Amino acid sequence: MKKHYLRRLLILAGGQVVSAVGITMMLQANVGLEAWSVLQQGMSKTFGITYGTAAMIVGAAVIAVAFLCGEGFGIGTLSNIVICPMLIDLLLALGWVPLMENFWAGLAMLLAGMELLALGTWMYMLSALGAGPRDALMVVLARMTGRSVGLCRASVELLAIVVGFFLGGQVGAGTVISAVGLGTLFNVNFRLLHFQAVQLHQENLAETLRNLRGGCRE
């Protein structure tokens, strides 16, 4: 049982690293950000905090709302809130990913970052150690309003863009490309990898601890 969880934790950690590199590339592409990044960059500029700190605050707030509305969270959820933003801040501080000044070079970097984010998300979901905080929020909103998850996601992301824009977040061609292309890119990658995300149960923290205790008694 412990070896089984160790393998899943390694997959989760790998997914966080790949996702962090992808998001950093999208930030440094300098052609416009996806919805949540617009908000988080805006918070970073307005409040004088790092992008990663802003991402932690947003992630923690989102999962708190979802939890209060009855959604669980897992080790993967916490990792998504804490580890990935820390890695993004580290990569930005190290300067390994240059800021693009040319639009076409930036567009190429954006698309490469989107692909890495899709692969990182696949690894994160494959570990099955907890739903992402934003995914949990969409499920809660859909249940509370009776609307589709897609409509709830679109509404929340539009709000994030508007608030982020007024806080100073970058909105541009990349924002539109990410809004239209990220979901499609995820679907294409999942299909190529024969990954059925909807059929995979994401463990909450209580289930993981119960399984580990059960494994130790065997």
N, C-alpha and C positions, 0 to 999 in steps of 0.2 A: 504493500500500500504506500509506504513512504517513497519507494523508488518511483512509483506511478505519479505521485504528486511532485517529486523532484523534477521529473521529465516535463510535467505541465508548467511548473514554475520557470523552467529554463525557456520553454516556448513563450511564455508570457513575457519574460525579461527580454528575449530577442525581439518580440513584437514591439515592446516599448522603445527599444533602441532604434529599430527601423522606422517606426512612426515619428520619433523625435527628429531623426535626420530628414524625413520627408517634410515635416512641418517647418523645420528650419529652412529648407530649400524654398518652400512656398513663401515664407516671410522674406527671404533675401532675394526672391525673384523680382520684387519691387514693381509688380504690375497689378496689384490689387489682391486682397485676401479673401479667404472663405469667411462665411458669416461669423462664426465664433471667434476667429482670429481678428476680425475687424473690431469686435467688442473688446477683446483682451488687449490688443495693441492700443486702442483708444484709452483704456484704463491705465495702461502702462505710461502713456504720455501724460495723461491728466494728473495722475496721482504720484508720479515719480517712482514707480515700482518697476521691477523687471517684468518682461512678458510672462515668464514662468510663474511668478508670484500671482499675477493677474489670472492666469489660467487655473492655478490652484484655488483661488478665491471663487471663481466662477464654477469650477467643478464641484467644490465643497457645497456651495449654495444650491446648486442644481440637485445634487444627490440628497441634501437635507430636505428639500421640498418633496422629492420623490419618496423618501423614507417616511416622512410624516403622513404621506398619502397612501402608505401601505406597501410600497415597493422595497424589496430587499437589496442588499449590496454584498459584494464578495471581495476577496483578496485582489482580484483583477481590477475591480472598480477603484479601490484605494490606490492601487499602483498607477492606474490611469490618471488619478487626481494629483498624486505626489511625484512619482518617479519620472514620468514623461515630461512634465514641465521643468523639472530640475535638469534633465538632460538637454532640453532645448536651451535653457539659460547657459548651460556649460558650453554647448556648441557655439552659441552666439558670442560668448566671452572669449572663446579660443580663436574665433574668426576663421575657422576652417572653411566655412561656406561664404564666399565673397558676395557682396551686395551688387546686383546686376544694375548697370547703367543703361544698357541697350535693351530696347523693348523686345526684340526677337530672341536675344539671349535669355532675357528674363522669362519670356513665354516658354522657352525650352526647359528652363529650370523649374518653372511652375508645373509643367506636365510631368517631368521626372519626379518631382516631389509628390504630386498626386498619386503616381504609381507606387512610390514607396509607402505612402500612407495607406493605400489600399492593401498592400502586402503586409504591412505592420498590423493593420486591423484584422486581417485574416488570421495571423498568428495569435493575436490577442484573443480573438473569438474562439480559435481552435483550442486554447488552453481551458476554456469553459469554466473559468474561475470567477465569473461575475460580469453582469452586463455593464456597459459603459454608462456613466452618469447621465449623459444627454439622451441615450436610448431609453433609459428608465423613466426619464421625465416625459418623453413622448408617449410612452405607454400609459402613464398616469393621466396626462392631459386627454388622451383619446378616451380613456375609461370615464373620466369625469364629465367630458363634454358630449360624448356620444359621436364625435367626429372621427374621421379616419386618422391613422397615425401619420400618413403623408401630409394631410392638411395641417395637422398640429405642428409637425416639423417645419413646414414651409412658413407658417405664421410666426413661430418662435424665432426662426432664423432671420426672417425679415425684420422683426423687432430688434434682434441683436445687431443687424447691419445698421439700422437707423440710429440706435443709441450709440453704437461704436463710431459711426461717422461723425456725430456731433461731439464725441469725445476726442476726435482726432485720428481715428483708425483709417487706414487706407482702403478706399473703395475704387475699383477700376475694372479693367477688362478681366483680370484674374478672378474677381468676385463673381462675375457672370459665368465664366468658364467653370469655376469650381461648383457653383450652384447647379449648373446643367450637367457637368461631366462627372463629378465625384460619384454620384449614385450609380451611374452607368458603368463607370470604371470598376467599382466594387462588384457589380453584377457580373461583368465580363471576367474578372479575376476569379471570382468564386466559381463560375461555370467551368473555367479552364482547370481549376484545381479540384473540381468535383466536390465542392464544399457546400453542404446544405445547412446554411446558418439557422434557418427557422426550425430545423429538426434537432438542433443541439441544445440541450438544457444547460443554462448557465447557473452554476452553483452559487448560492448565497453563502455568507460567512458561517452561519450556523450549520449548514450542511457540510461544509468543508471540515469544520472542527469536529463534528459528529463522526464523519468518515475517518478522520485521522485517529480519533480516540478508539473507534471500533477496530481499526487496523492494528493499533498498539496492543489491544487485548487478545488478538488472534495469535 
